[in-house]
Amino acid sequence: MKDQSEQFVIAASHRILAQQSNSIQNPDLGMNPVILVRVSEELQTCEELMAQRDQFFPPAPEFR
């Protein structure tokens, strides 16, 4: 999947923040800081989700 999100800064005080930005993603999927996964509506609490964490999410990445 390719990230096609956009970021905008409104009325930035510094010129570098006011310019258009096109961030490049790290190709290592283990370094992606955001993982969105649809889960069943039957999960009602964070504790229930954490008990099933390994079914939904990859192992936590090792940072170098």
Steps between C-alpha positions, in 0.01 A plus 500: 500500500629847416447793733314772312435727796563873488628736766430870515617773738275805511660838569840358591738749657813346342549478124615137513167402658296696245637310198334200339618171646514151350645273767664177385400188688762262630469190276555273804141420605625418850592865541153630410372678812131462412315173452124520444308176542124455504394281793171343593244722671474222758826622653386745764811581704867569452575199718307271263689641203839464670420136584466440122781735392703233319203417275472856371845661511854402402767475770629833629797614286849521637635853468866536411 
